[in-house]
Amino acid sequence: MMIPFGFLLPLIKPQKLWTLVLWTFLFSLVVELIQPLMSGMRASDITDLVTNTTGGILGYCIYLFLKRPLEVALKRIGS
């Protein structure tokens, strides 16, 4: 769920890894706290927080891997 968050957030505003981890954790925490209110069948779990935060880190790693090729491609399109 958080892989796109970790990929797109630095595209919107450049982030350091620790800042992205904090934002991902906080966003995931809010989602987990709201879930029981929206649906009585869902329960919050620490595992969800850990996996969502890990997903955000993975998305950030994908961003770092693709950052340079995307910049080159966008530069060619703009030329």
N, CA, C, O and CB atoms as a CASP TS submission, in Angstrom:
PFRMAT TS
TARGET T0000
AUTHOR 0000-0000-0000
METHOD Language model
MODEL 1
PARENT N/A
ATOM      1  N   MET     1       0.815  -1.194   0.000  1.00  0.00           N
ATOM      2  CA  MET     1       0.000   0.000   0.000  1.00  0.00           C
ATOM      3  C   MET     1       0.866   1.268   0.000  1.00  0.00           C
ATOM      4  O   MET     1       0.481   2.277  -0.591  1.00  0.00           O
ATOM      5  CB  MET     1      -0.931  -0.008   1.205  1.00  0.00           C
ATOM      6  N   MET     2       2.002   1.224   0.641  1.00  0.00           N
ATOM      7  CA  MET     2       2.816   2.427   0.793  1.00  0.00           C
ATOM      8  C   MET     2       3.955   2.539  -0.220  1.00  0.00           C
ATOM      9  O   MET     2       4.684   3.530  -0.209  1.00  0.00           O
ATOM     10  CB  MET     2       3.382   2.469   2.172  1.00  0.00           C
ATOM     11  N   ILE     3       4.121   1.557  -1.083  1.00  0.00           N
ATOM     12  CA  ILE     3       5.187   1.650  -2.090  1.00  0.00           C
ATOM     13  C   ILE     3       4.974   2.876  -2.980  1.00  0.00           C
ATOM     14  O   ILE     3       5.929   3.620  -3.207  1.00  0.00           O
ATOM     15  CB  ILE     3       5.236   0.363  -2.954  1.00  0.00           C
ATOM     16  N   PRO     4       3.763   3.119  -3.494  1.00  0.00           N
ATOM     17  CA  PRO     4       3.566   4.342  -4.288  1.00  0.00           C
ATOM     18  C   PRO     4       3.813   5.615  -3.476  1.00  0.00           C
ATOM     19  O   PRO     4       4.320   6.602  -4.009  1.00  0.00           O
ATOM     20  CB  PRO     4       2.153   4.369  -4.855  1.00  0.00           C
ATOM     21  N   PHE     5       3.460   5.598  -2.203  1.00  0.00           N
ATOM     22  CA  PHE     5       3.694   6.749  -1.327  1.00  0.00           C
ATOM     23  C   PHE     5       5.190   7.047  -1.239  1.00  0.00           C
ATOM     24  O   PHE     5       5.611   8.197  -1.363  1.00  0.00           O
ATOM     25  CB  PHE     5       3.112   6.491   0.087  1.00  0.00           C
ATOM     26  N   GLY     6       5.987   5.999  -1.025  1.00  0.00           N
ATOM     27  CA  GLY     6       7.437   6.164  -0.928  1.00  0.00           C
ATOM     28  C   GLY     6       8.078   6.576  -2.235  1.00  0.00           C
ATOM     29  O   GLY     6       9.129   7.217  -2.238  1.00  0.00           O
ATOM     30  N   PHE     7       7.453   6.215  -3.352  1.00  0.00           N
ATOM     31  CA  PHE     7       7.973   6.593  -4.668  1.00  0.00           C
ATOM     32  C   PHE     7       7.554   8.012  -5.041  1.00  0.00           C
ATOM     33  O   PHE     7       8.368   8.786  -5.545  1.00  0.00           O
ATOM     34  CB  PHE     7       7.490   5.606  -5.736  1.00  0.00           C
ATOM     35  N   LEU     8       6.305   8.355  -4.801  1.00  0.00           N
ATOM     36  CA  LEU     8       5.771   9.635  -5.271  1.00  0.00           C
ATOM     37  C   LEU     8       6.103  10.818  -4.367  1.00  0.00           C
ATOM     38  O   LEU     8       6.261  11.937  -4.856  1.00  0.00           O
ATOM     39  CB  LEU     8       4.289   9.533  -5.411  1.00  0.00           C
ATOM     40  N   LEU     9       6.213  10.596  -3.063  1.00  0.00           N
ATOM     41  CA  LEU     9       6.489  11.711  -2.158  1.00  0.00           C
ATOM     42  C   LEU     9       7.773  12.456  -2.514  1.00  0.00           C
ATOM     43  O   LEU     9       7.759  13.686  -2.545  1.00  0.00           O
ATOM     44  CB  LEU     9       6.576  11.208  -0.737  1.00  0.00           C
ATOM     45  N   PRO    10       8.886  11.764  -2.787  1.00  0.00           N
ATOM     46  CA  PRO    10      10.087  12.522  -3.170  1.00  0.00           C
ATOM     47  C   PRO    10       9.985  13.182  -4.547  1.00  0.00           C
ATOM     48  O   PRO    10      10.740  14.108  -4.841  1.00  0.00           O
ATOM     49  CB  PRO    10      11.285  11.610  -3.149  1.00  0.00           C
ATOM     50  N   LEU    11       9.063  12.718  -5.391  1.00  0.00           N
ATOM     51  CA  LEU    11       8.847  13.404  -6.669  1.00  0.00           C
ATOM     52  C   LEU    11       8.160  14.745  -6.441  1.00  0.00           C
ATOM     53  O   LEU    11       8.436  15.723  -7.137  1.00  0.00           O
ATOM     54  CB  LEU    11       8.006  12.527  -7.624  1.00  0.00           C
ATOM     55  N   ILE    12       7.262  14.779  -5.460  1.00  0.00           N
ATOM     56  CA  ILE    12       6.543  16.013  -5.141  1.00  0.00           C
ATOM     57  C   ILE    12       7.451  16.978  -4.385  1.00  0.00           C
ATOM     58  O   ILE    12       7.538  18.162  -4.709  1.00  0.00           O
ATOM     59  CB  ILE    12       5.279  15.708  -4.310  1.00  0.00           C
ATOM     60  N   LYS    13       8.123  16.441  -3.374  1.00  0.00           N
ATOM     61  CA  LYS    13       9.051  17.246  -2.570  1.00  0.00           C
ATOM     62  C   LYS    13      10.218  16.354  -2.176  1.00  0.00           C
ATOM     63  O   LYS    13      10.019  15.359  -1.479  1.00  0.00           O
ATOM     64  CB  LYS    13       8.344  17.852  -1.298  1.00  0.00           C
ATOM     65  N   PRO    14      11.432  16.689  -2.606  1.00  0.00           N
ATOM     66  CA  PRO    14      12.587  15.840  -2.277  1.00  0.00           C
ATOM     67  C   PRO    14      12.690  15.589  -0.771  1.00  0.00           C
ATOM     68  O   PRO    14      12.543  16.503   0.040  1.00  0.00           O
ATOM     69  CB  PRO    14      13.884  16.489  -2.786  1.00  0.00           C
ATOM     70  N   GLN    15      12.944  14.335  -0.422  1.00  0.00           N
ATOM     71  CA  GLN    15      12.991  13.899   0.972  1.00  0.00           C
ATOM     72  C   GLN    15      14.287  13.155   1.252  1.00  0.00           C
ATOM     73  O   GLN    15      14.855  12.517   0.366  1.00  0.00           O
ATOM     74  CB  GLN    15      11.784  13.009   1.305  1.00  0.00           C
ATOM     75  N   LYS    16      14.744  13.243   2.486  1.00  0.00           N
ATOM     76  CA  LYS    16      15.805  12.353   2.947  1.00  0.00           C
ATOM     77  C   LYS    16      15.124  11.080   3.421  1.00  0.00           C
ATOM     78  O   LYS    16      13.929  11.085   3.719  1.00  0.00           O
ATOM     79  CB  LYS    16      16.681  13.012   4.093  1.00  0.00           C
ATOM     80  N   LEU    17      15.875   9.996   3.491  1.00  0.00           N
ATOM     81  CA  LEU    17      15.293   8.706   3.850  1.00  0.00           C
ATOM     82  C   LEU    17      14.605   8.751   5.206  1.00  0.00           C
ATOM     83  O   LEU    17      13.479   8.269   5.335  1.00  0.00           O
ATOM     84  CB  LEU    17      16.364   7.632   3.853  1.00  0.00           C
ATOM     85  N   TRP    18      15.250   9.316   6.222  1.00  0.00           N
ATOM     86  CA  TRP    18      14.650   9.305   7.556  1.00  0.00           C
ATOM     87  C   TRP    18      13.364  10.123   7.594  1.00  0.00           C
ATOM     88  O   TRP    18      12.435   9.778   8.323  1.00  0.00           O
ATOM     89  CB  TRP    18      15.640   9.844   8.589  1.00  0.00           C
ATOM     90  N   THR    19      13.300  11.198   6.821  1.00  0.00           N
ATOM     91  CA  THR    19      12.076  12.002   6.760  1.00  0.00           C
ATOM     92  C   THR    19      10.965  11.216   6.093  1.00  0.00           C
ATOM     93  O   THR    19       9.821  11.244   6.547  1.00  0.00           O
ATOM     94  CB  THR    19      12.322  13.320   6.004  1.00  0.00           C
ATOM     95  N   LEU    20      11.294  10.516   5.021  1.00  0.00           N
ATOM     96  CA  LEU    20      10.307   9.696   4.337  1.00  0.00           C
ATOM     97  C   LEU    20       9.804   8.574   5.240  1.00  0.00           C
ATOM     98  O   LEU    20       8.608   8.281   5.254  1.00  0.00           O
ATOM     99  CB  LEU    20      10.897   9.117   3.054  1.00  0.00           C
ATOM    100  N   VAL    21      10.702   7.945   5.992  1.00  0.00           N
ATOM    101  CA  VAL    21      10.295   6.881   6.916  1.00  0.00           C
ATOM    102  C   VAL    21       9.324   7.441   7.950  1.00  0.00           C
ATOM    103  O   VAL    21       8.312   6.811   8.257  1.00  0.00           O
ATOM    104  CB  VAL    21      11.532   6.252   7.617  1.00  0.00           C
ATOM    105  N   LEU    22       9.622   8.610   8.483  1.00  0.00           N
ATOM    106  CA  LEU    22       8.738   9.231   9.472  1.00  0.00           C
ATOM    107  C   LEU    22       7.372   9.541   8.875  1.00  0.00           C
ATOM    108  O   LEU    22       6.352   9.223   9.486  1.00  0.00           O
ATOM    109  CB  LEU    22       9.370  10.512  10.021  1.00  0.00           C
ATOM    110  N   TRP    23       7.327  10.156   7.693  1.00  0.00           N
ATOM    111  CA  TRP    23       6.052  10.478   7.049  1.00  0.00           C
ATOM    112  C   TRP    23       5.250   9.218   6.726  1.00  0.00           C
ATOM    113  O   TRP    23       4.034   9.180   6.912  1.00  0.00           O
ATOM    114  CB  TRP    23       6.295  11.282   5.772  1.00  0.00           C
ATOM    115  N   THR    24       5.941   8.194   6.243  1.00  0.00           N
ATOM    116  CA  THR    24       5.265   6.939   5.918  1.00  0.00           C
ATOM    117  C   THR    24       4.692   6.303   7.169  1.00  0.00           C
ATOM    118  O   THR    24       3.551   5.840   7.166  1.00  0.00           O
ATOM    119  CB  THR    24       6.227   5.969   5.225  1.00  0.00           C
ATOM    120  N   PHE    25       5.477   6.275   8.244  1.00  0.00           N
ATOM    121  CA  PHE    25       5.001   5.699   9.501  1.00  0.00           C
ATOM    122  C   PHE    25       3.794   6.466  10.027  1.00  0.00           C
ATOM    123  O   PHE    25       2.801   5.859  10.428  1.00  0.00           O
ATOM    124  CB  PHE    25       6.123   5.695  10.548  1.00  0.00           C
ATOM    125  N   LEU    26       3.870   7.798  10.027  1.00  0.00           N
ATOM    126  CA  LEU    26       2.761   8.605  10.546  1.00  0.00           C
ATOM    127  C   LEU    26       1.498   8.441   9.705  1.00  0.00           C
ATOM    128  O   LEU    26       0.400   8.325  10.250  1.00  0.00           O
ATOM    129  CB  LEU    26       3.161  10.078  10.595  1.00  0.00           C
ATOM    130  N   PHE    27       1.648   8.430   8.385  1.00  0.00           N
ATOM    131  CA  PHE    27       0.487   8.236   7.512  1.00  0.00           C
ATOM    132  C   PHE    27      -0.127   6.864   7.743  1.00  0.00           C
ATOM    133  O   PHE    27      -1.349   6.729   7.805  1.00  0.00           O
ATOM    134  CB  PHE    27       0.885   8.399   6.032  1.00  0.00           C
ATOM    135  N   SER    28       0.716   5.851   7.870  1.00  0.00           N
ATOM    136  CA  SER    28       0.241   4.495   8.129  1.00  0.00           C
ATOM    137  C   SER    28      -0.453   4.418   9.487  1.00  0.00           C
ATOM    138  O   SER    28      -1.474   3.745   9.624  1.00  0.00           O
ATOM    139  CB  SER    28       1.407   3.495   8.069  1.00  0.00           C
ATOM    140  N   LEU    29       0.091   5.098  10.479  1.00  0.00           N
ATOM    141  CA  LEU    29      -0.520   5.120  11.811  1.00  0.00           C
ATOM    142  C   LEU    29      -1.911   5.735  11.764  1.00  0.00           C
ATOM    143  O   LEU    29      -2.844   5.210  12.371  1.00  0.00           O
ATOM    144  CB  LEU    29       0.362   5.897  12.793  1.00  0.00           C
ATOM    145  N   VAL    30      -2.054   6.840  11.048  1.00  0.00           N
ATOM    146  CA  VAL    30      -3.371   7.473  10.909  1.00  0.00           C
ATOM    147  C   VAL    30      -4.353   6.525  10.227  1.00  0.00           C
ATOM    148  O   VAL    30      -5.496   6.391  10.665  1.00  0.00           O
ATOM    149  CB  VAL    30      -3.259   8.788  10.110  1.00  0.00           C
ATOM    150  N   VAL    31      -3.913   5.872   9.161  1.00  0.00           N
ATOM    151  CA  VAL    31      -4.776   4.913   8.457  1.00  0.00           C
ATOM    152  C   VAL    31      -5.195   3.793   9.402  1.00  0.00           C
ATOM    153  O   VAL    31      -6.367   3.417   9.437  1.00  0.00           O
ATOM    154  CB  VAL    31      -4.054   4.327   7.217  1.00  0.00           C
ATOM    155  N   GLU    32      -4.250   3.262  10.163  1.00  0.00           N
ATOM    156  CA  GLU    32      -4.554   2.159  11.079  1.00  0.00           C
ATOM    157  C   GLU    32      -5.490   2.598  12.201  1.00  0.00           C
ATOM    158  O   GLU    32      -6.319   1.808  12.651  1.00  0.00           O
ATOM    159  CB  GLU    32      -3.266   1.595  11.672  1.00  0.00           C
ATOM    160  N   LEU    33      -5.373   3.831  12.657  1.00  0.00           N
ATOM    161  CA  LEU    33      -6.255   4.320  13.718  1.00  0.00           C
ATOM    162  C   LEU    33      -7.659   4.617  13.209  1.00  0.00           C
ATOM    163  O   LEU    33      -8.625   4.506  13.964  1.00  0.00           O
ATOM    164  CB  LEU    33      -5.668   5.567  14.347  1.00  0.00           C
ATOM    165  N   ILE    34      -7.784   4.990  11.943  1.00  0.00           N
ATOM    166  CA  ILE    34      -9.095   5.303  11.368  1.00  0.00           C
ATOM    167  C   ILE    34      -9.831   4.044  10.926  1.00  0.00           C
ATOM    168  O   ILE    34     -11.061   4.029  10.914  1.00  0.00           O
ATOM    169  CB  ILE    34      -8.938   6.253  10.183  1.00  0.00           C
ATOM    170  N   GLN    35      -9.112   2.996  10.567  1.00  0.00           N
ATOM    171  CA  GLN    35      -9.745   1.769  10.056  1.00  0.00           C
ATOM    172  C   GLN    35     -10.848   1.222  10.954  1.00  0.00           C
ATOM    173  O   GLN    35     -11.925   0.910  10.445  1.00  0.00           O
ATOM    174  CB  GLN    35      -8.702   0.709   9.867  1.00  0.00           C
ATOM    175  N   PRO    36     -10.640   1.088  12.262  1.00  0.00           N
ATOM    176  CA  PRO    36     -11.729   0.546  13.087  1.00  0.00           C
ATOM    177  C   PRO    36     -12.969   1.445  13.108  1.00  0.00           C
ATOM    178  O   PRO    36     -14.084   0.959  13.293  1.00  0.00           O
ATOM    179  CB  PRO    36     -11.239   0.336  14.506  1.00  0.00           C
ATOM    180  N   LEU    37     -12.778   2.735  12.920  1.00  0.00           N
ATOM    181  CA  LEU    37     -13.913   3.657  12.901  1.00  0.00           C
ATOM    182  C   LEU    37     -14.719   3.532  11.616  1.00  0.00           C
ATOM    183  O   LEU    37     -15.942   3.667  11.626  1.00  0.00           O
ATOM    184  CB  LEU    37     -13.429   5.090  13.069  1.00  0.00           C
ATOM    185  N   MET    38     -14.026   3.272  10.510  1.00  0.00           N
ATOM    186  CA  MET    38     -14.688   3.173   9.211  1.00  0.00           C
ATOM    187  C   MET    38     -15.334   1.807   8.998  1.00  0.00           C
ATOM    188  O   MET    38     -16.390   1.696   8.375  1.00  0.00           O
ATOM    189  CB  MET    38     -13.693   3.450   8.098  1.00  0.00           C
ATOM    190  N   SER    39     -14.698   0.788   9.514  1.00  0.00           N
ATOM    191  CA  SER    39     -15.203  -0.565   9.337  1.00  0.00           C
ATOM    192  C   SER    39     -14.953  -1.335  10.623  1.00  0.00           C
ATOM    193  O   SER    39     -13.806  -1.498  11.040  1.00  0.00           O
ATOM    194  CB  SER    39     -14.531  -1.271   8.116  1.00  0.00           C
ATOM    195  N   GLY    40     -15.996  -1.796  11.239  1.00  0.00           N
ATOM    196  CA  GLY    40     -15.865  -2.522  12.495  1.00  0.00           C
ATOM    197  C   GLY    40     -15.165  -3.856  12.344  1.00  0.00           C
ATOM    198  O   GLY    40     -14.776  -4.465  13.340  1.00  0.00           O
ATOM    199  N   MET    41     -14.997  -4.327  11.102  1.00  0.00           N
ATOM    200  CA  MET    41     -14.404  -5.640  10.884  1.00  0.00           C
ATOM    201  C   MET    41     -12.877  -5.582  10.819  1.00  0.00           C
ATOM    202  O   MET    41     -12.232  -6.628  10.891  1.00  0.00           O
ATOM    203  CB  MET    41     -14.950  -6.246   9.606  1.00  0.00           C
ATOM    204  N   ARG    42     -12.281  -4.404  10.688  1.00  0.00           N
ATOM    205  CA  ARG    42     -10.820  -4.276  10.603  1.00  0.00           C
ATOM    206  C   ARG    42     -10.261  -3.909  11.974  1.00  0.00           C
ATOM    207  O   ARG    42     -10.880  -3.159  12.729  1.00  0.00           O
ATOM    208  CB  ARG    42     -10.414  -3.206   9.542  1.00  0.00           C
ATOM    209  N   ALA    43      -9.101  -4.437  12.281  1.00  0.00           N
ATOM    210  CA  ALA    43      -8.425  -4.119  13.536  1.00  0.00           C
ATOM    211  C   ALA    43      -7.016  -3.622  13.224  1.00  0.00           C
ATOM    212  O   ALA    43      -6.380  -4.077  12.274  1.00  0.00           O
ATOM    213  CB  ALA    43      -8.381  -5.359  14.482  1.00  0.00           C
ATOM    214  N   SER    44      -6.540  -2.685  14.037  1.00  0.00           N
ATOM    215  CA  SER    44      -5.179  -2.176  13.870  1.00  0.00           C
ATOM    216  C   SER    44      -4.189  -3.225  14.354  1.00  0.00           C
ATOM    217  O   SER    44      -4.466  -3.977  15.288  1.00  0.00           O
ATOM    218  CB  SER    44      -4.983  -0.840  14.638  1.00  0.00           C
ATOM    219  N   ASP    45      -3.040  -3.263  13.709  1.00  0.00           N
ATOM    220  CA  ASP    45      -2.027  -4.253  14.059  1.00  0.00           C
ATOM    221  C   ASP    45      -0.649  -3.644  13.837  1.00  0.00           C
ATOM    222  O   ASP    45      -0.432  -2.929  12.859  1.00  0.00           O
ATOM    223  CB  ASP    45      -2.201  -5.557  13.224  1.00  0.00           C
ATOM    224  N   ILE    46       0.277  -3.925  14.739  1.00  0.00           N
ATOM    225  CA  ILE    46       1.640  -3.408  14.613  1.00  0.00           C
ATOM    226  C   ILE    46       2.317  -3.939  13.351  1.00  0.00           C
ATOM    227  O   ILE    46       3.170  -3.272  12.765  1.00  0.00           O
ATOM    228  CB  ILE    46       2.468  -3.780  15.850  1.00  0.00           C
ATOM    229  N   THR    47       1.929  -5.139  12.941  1.00  0.00           N
ATOM    230  CA  THR    47       2.493  -5.722  11.722  1.00  0.00           C
ATOM    231  C   THR    47       2.168  -4.855  10.513  1.00  0.00           C
ATOM    232  O   THR    47       3.003  -4.686   9.624  1.00  0.00           O
ATOM    233  CB  THR    47       1.963  -7.151  11.509  1.00  0.00           C
ATOM    234  N   ASP    48       0.955  -4.305  10.477  1.00  0.00           N
ATOM    235  CA  ASP    48       0.576  -3.415   9.378  1.00  0.00           C
ATOM    236  C   ASP    48       1.464  -2.171   9.351  1.00  0.00           C
ATOM    237  O   ASP    48       1.880  -1.727   8.281  1.00  0.00           O
ATOM    238  CB  ASP    48      -0.902  -3.008   9.503  1.00  0.00           C
ATOM    239  N   LEU    49       1.753  -1.613  10.519  1.00  0.00           N
ATOM    240  CA  LEU    49       2.624  -0.433  10.579  1.00  0.00           C
ATOM    241  C   LEU    49       4.024  -0.756  10.057  1.00  0.00           C
ATOM    242  O   LEU    49       4.613   0.023   9.308  1.00  0.00           O
ATOM    243  CB  LEU    49       2.709   0.099  12.021  1.00  0.00           C
ATOM    244  N   VAL    50       4.542  -1.900  10.459  1.00  0.00           N
ATOM    245  CA  VAL    50       5.891  -2.291  10.036  1.00  0.00           C
ATOM    246  C   VAL    50       5.929  -2.551   8.533  1.00  0.00           C
ATOM    247  O   VAL    50       6.834  -2.079   7.845  1.00  0.00           O
ATOM    248  CB  VAL    50       6.358  -3.544  10.804  1.00  0.00           C
ATOM    249  N   THR    51       4.952  -3.301   8.020  1.00  0.00           N
ATOM    250  CA  THR    51       4.967  -3.616   6.587  1.00  0.00           C
ATOM    251  C   THR    51       4.692  -2.378   5.737  1.00  0.00           C
ATOM    252  O   THR    51       5.278  -2.225   4.666  1.00  0.00           O
ATOM    253  CB  THR    51       3.936  -4.702   6.272  1.00  0.00           C
ATOM    254  N   ASN    52       3.818  -1.503   6.196  1.00  0.00           N
ATOM    255  CA  ASN    52       3.559  -0.271   5.445  1.00  0.00           C
ATOM    256  C   ASN    52       4.798   0.621   5.414  1.00  0.00           C
ATOM    257  O   ASN    52       5.120   1.196   4.375  1.00  0.00           O
ATOM    258  CB  ASN    52       2.375   0.493   6.060  1.00  0.00           C
ATOM    259  N   THR    53       5.488   0.739   6.536  1.00  0.00           N
ATOM    260  CA  THR    53       6.706   1.544   6.582  1.00  0.00           C
ATOM    261  C   THR    53       7.788   0.929   5.699  1.00  0.00           C
ATOM    262  O   THR    53       8.506   1.644   5.001  1.00  0.00           O
ATOM    263  CB  THR    53       7.210   1.680   8.030  1.00  0.00           C
ATOM    264  N   THR    54       7.901  -0.388   5.732  1.00  0.00           N
ATOM    265  CA  THR    54       8.854  -1.079   4.860  1.00  0.00           C
ATOM    266  C   THR    54       8.506  -0.851   3.390  1.00  0.00           C
ATOM    267  O   THR    54       9.398  -0.678   2.559  1.00  0.00           O
ATOM    268  CB  THR    54       8.875  -2.589   5.173  1.00  0.00           C
ATOM    269  N   GLY    55       7.219  -0.851   3.071  1.00  0.00           N
ATOM    270  CA  GLY    55       6.780  -0.566   1.706  1.00  0.00           C
ATOM    271  C   GLY    55       7.169   0.836   1.271  1.00  0.00           C
ATOM    272  O   GLY    55       7.572   1.043   0.126  1.00  0.00           O
ATOM    273  N   GLY    56       7.052   1.803   2.177  1.00  0.00           N
ATOM    274  CA  GLY    56       7.476   3.164   1.866  1.00  0.00           C
ATOM    275  C   GLY    56       8.965   3.247   1.585  1.00  0.00           C
ATOM    276  O   GLY    56       9.395   3.961   0.679  1.00  0.00           O
ATOM    277  N   ILE    57       9.754   2.512   2.367  1.00  0.00           N
ATOM    278  CA  ILE    57      11.206   2.474   2.144  1.00  0.00           C
ATOM    279  C   ILE    57      11.512   1.827   0.797  1.00  0.00           C
ATOM    280  O   ILE    57      12.380   2.298   0.063  1.00  0.00           O
ATOM    281  CB  ILE    57      11.919   1.704   3.285  1.00  0.00           C
ATOM    282  N   LEU    58      10.805   0.754   0.472  1.00  0.00           N
ATOM    283  CA  LEU    58      10.995   0.089  -0.824  1.00  0.00           C
ATOM    284  C   LEU    58      10.644   1.035  -1.974  1.00  0.00           C
ATOM    285  O   LEU    58      11.360   1.091  -2.973  1.00  0.00           O
ATOM    286  CB  LEU    58      10.133  -1.193  -0.907  1.00  0.00           C
ATOM    287  N   GLY    59       9.546   1.774  -1.833  1.00  0.00           N
ATOM    288  CA  GLY    59       9.174   2.754  -2.851  1.00  0.00           C
ATOM    289  C   GLY    59      10.239   3.824  -3.023  1.00  0.00           C
ATOM    290  O   GLY    59      10.509   4.260  -4.143  1.00  0.00           O
ATOM    291  N   TYR    60      10.848   4.250  -1.918  1.00  0.00           N
ATOM    292  CA  TYR    60      11.921   5.238  -1.979  1.00  0.00           C
ATOM    293  C   TYR    60      13.148   4.664  -2.687  1.00  0.00           C
ATOM    294  O   TYR    60      13.804   5.361  -3.461  1.00  0.00           O
ATOM    295  CB  TYR    60      12.294   5.711  -0.566  1.00  0.00           C
ATOM    296  N   CYS    61      13.454   3.407  -2.423  1.00  0.00           N
ATOM    297  CA  CYS    61      14.582   2.747  -3.101  1.00  0.00           C
ATOM    298  C   CYS    61      14.335   2.662  -4.605  1.00  0.00           C
ATOM    299  O   CYS    61      15.252   2.865  -5.401  1.00  0.00           O
ATOM    300  CB  CYS    61      14.812   1.332  -2.521  1.00  0.00           C
ATOM    301  N   ILE    62      13.103   2.362  -4.991  1.00  0.00           N
ATOM    302  CA  ILE    62      12.752   2.331  -6.413  1.00  0.00           C
ATOM    303  C   ILE    62      12.912   3.727  -7.018  1.00  0.00           C
ATOM    304  O   ILE    62      13.415   3.875  -8.132  1.00  0.00           O
ATOM    305  CB  ILE    62      11.299   1.813  -6.611  1.00  0.00           C
ATOM    306  N   TYR    63      12.480   4.744  -6.276  1.00  0.00           N
ATOM    307  CA  TYR    63      12.650   6.131  -6.722  1.00  0.00           C
ATOM    308  C   TYR    63      14.128   6.444  -6.965  1.00  0.00           C
ATOM    309  O   TYR    63      14.488   7.004  -8.001  1.00  0.00           O
ATOM    310  CB  TYR    63      12.062   7.109  -5.679  1.00  0.00           C
ATOM    311  N   LEU    64      14.981   6.077  -6.003  1.00  0.00           N
ATOM    312  CA  LEU    64      16.416   6.344  -6.153  1.00  0.00           C
ATOM    313  C   LEU    64      16.998   5.613  -7.355  1.00  0.00           C
ATOM    314  O   LEU    64      17.850   6.153  -8.061  1.00  0.00           O
ATOM    315  CB  LEU    64      17.169   5.937  -4.886  1.00  0.00           C
ATOM    316  N   PHE    65      16.539   4.384  -7.591  1.00  0.00           N
ATOM    317  CA  PHE    65      17.017   3.585  -8.710  1.00  0.00           C
ATOM    318  C   PHE    65      16.603   4.192 -10.049  1.00  0.00           C
ATOM    319  O   PHE    65      17.370   4.155 -11.010  1.00  0.00           O
ATOM    320  CB  PHE    65      16.493   2.160  -8.598  1.00  0.00           C
ATOM    321  N   LEU    66      15.391   4.752 -10.115  1.00  0.00           N
ATOM    322  CA  LEU    66      14.861   5.284 -11.374  1.00  0.00           C
ATOM    323  C   LEU    66      15.049   6.788 -11.537  1.00  0.00           C
ATOM    324  O   LEU    66      14.738   7.337 -12.594  1.00  0.00           O
ATOM    325  CB  LEU    66      13.404   4.961 -11.478  1.00  0.00           C
ATOM    326  N   LYS    67      15.548   7.454 -10.518  1.00  0.00           N
ATOM    327  CA  LYS    67      15.654   8.915 -10.549  1.00  0.00           C
ATOM    328  C   LYS    67      16.469   9.410 -11.742  1.00  0.00           C
ATOM    329  O   LYS    67      16.000  10.257 -12.502  1.00  0.00           O
ATOM    330  CB  LYS    67      16.282   9.419  -9.257  1.00  0.00           C
ATOM    331  N   ARG    68      17.656   8.900 -11.909  1.00  0.00           N
ATOM    332  CA  ARG    68      18.534   9.359 -12.995  1.00  0.00           C
ATOM    333  C   ARG    68      17.963   9.041 -14.376  1.00  0.00           C
ATOM    334  O   ARG    68      17.929   9.930 -15.227  1.00  0.00           O
ATOM    335  CB  ARG    68      19.912   8.725 -12.856  1.00  0.00           C
ATOM    336  N   PRO    69      17.509   7.799 -14.636  1.00  0.00           N
ATOM    337  CA  PRO    69      16.922   7.528 -15.957  1.00  0.00           C
ATOM    338  C   PRO    69      15.694   8.401 -16.248  1.00  0.00           C
ATOM    339  O   PRO    69      15.485   8.810 -17.390  1.00  0.00           O
ATOM    340  CB  PRO    69      16.534   6.057 -16.056  1.00  0.00           C
ATOM    341  N   LEU    70      14.890   8.684 -15.230  1.00  0.00           N
ATOM    342  CA  LEU    70      13.724   9.551 -15.440  1.00  0.00           C
ATOM    343  C   LEU    70      14.150  10.973 -15.776  1.00  0.00           C
ATOM    344  O   LEU    70      13.556  11.612 -16.644  1.00  0.00           O
ATOM    345  CB  LEU    70      12.828   9.554 -14.196  1.00  0.00           C
ATOM    346  N   GLU    71      15.178  11.471 -15.090  1.00  0.00           N
ATOM    347  CA  GLU    71      15.675  12.820 -15.379  1.00  0.00           C
ATOM    348  C   GLU    71      16.195  12.918 -16.809  1.00  0.00           C
ATOM    349  O   GLU    71      15.936  13.905 -17.498  1.00  0.00           O
ATOM    350  CB  GLU    71      16.782  13.206 -14.389  1.00  0.00           C
ATOM    351  N   VAL    72      16.926  11.903 -17.254  1.00  0.00           N
ATOM    352  CA  VAL    72      17.459  11.891 -18.623  1.00  0.00           C
ATOM    353  C   VAL    72      16.320  11.850 -19.635  1.00  0.00           C
ATOM    354  O   VAL    72      16.342  12.583 -20.623  1.00  0.00           O
ATOM    355  CB  VAL    72      18.403  10.682 -18.833  1.00  0.00           C
ATOM    356  N   ALA    73      15.328  11.001 -19.396  1.00  0.00           N
ATOM    357  CA  ALA    73      14.188  10.884 -20.318  1.00  0.00           C
ATOM    358  C   ALA    73      13.403  12.187 -20.378  1.00  0.00           C
ATOM    359  O   ALA    73      13.009  12.618 -21.462  1.00  0.00           O
ATOM    360  CB  ALA    73      13.262   9.731 -19.890  1.00  0.00           C
ATOM    361  N   LEU    74      13.171  12.816 -19.239  1.00  0.00           N
ATOM    362  CA  LEU    74      12.434  14.081 -19.226  1.00  0.00           C
ATOM    363  C   LEU    74      13.226  15.189 -19.910  1.00  0.00           C
ATOM    364  O   LEU    74      12.647  16.070 -20.545  1.00  0.00           O
ATOM    365  CB  LEU    74      12.100  14.488 -17.789  1.00  0.00           C
ATOM    366  N   LYS    75      14.534  15.145 -19.780  1.00  0.00           N
ATOM    367  CA  LYS    75      15.375  16.142 -20.439  1.00  0.00           C
ATOM    368  C   LYS    75      15.288  15.996 -21.958  1.00  0.00           C
ATOM    369  O   LYS    75      15.227  16.991 -22.680  1.00  0.00           O
ATOM    370  CB  LYS    75      16.837  16.008 -19.972  1.00  0.00           C
ATOM    371  N   ARG    76      15.282  14.745 -22.440  1.00  0.00           N
ATOM    372  CA  ARG    76      15.163  14.499 -23.882  1.00  0.00           C
ATOM    373  C   ARG    76      13.817  14.959 -24.406  1.00  0.00           C
ATOM    374  O   ARG    76      13.732  15.535 -25.491  1.00  0.00           O
ATOM    375  CB  ARG    76      15.361  13.015 -24.194  1.00  0.00           C
ATOM    376  N   ILE    77      12.772  14.710 -23.647  1.00  0.00           N
ATOM    377  CA  ILE    77      11.428  15.120 -24.072  1.00  0.00           C
ATOM    378  C   ILE    77      11.344  16.639 -24.132  1.00  0.00           C
ATOM    379  O   ILE    77      10.736  17.200 -25.044  1.00  0.00           O
ATOM    380  CB  ILE    77      10.347  14.556 -23.111  1.00  0.00           C
ATOM    381  N   GLY    78      11.958  17.304 -23.152  1.00  0.00           N
ATOM    382  CA  GLY    78      11.920  18.762 -23.094  1.00  0.00           C
ATOM    383  C   GLY    78      12.779  19.438 -24.143  1.00  0.00           C
ATOM    384  O   GLY    78      12.579  20.619 -24.427  1.00  0.00           O
ATOM    385  N   SER    79      13.715  18.734 -24.719  1.00  0.00           N
ATOM    386  CA  SER    79      14.624  19.344 -25.706  1.00  0.00           C
ATOM    387  C   SER    79      13.999  19.469 -27.063  1.00  0.00           C
ATOM    388  O   SER    79      14.636  19.961 -27.994  1.00  0.00           O
ATOM    389  CB  SER    79      15.889  18.544 -25.823  1.00  0.00           C
TER
END
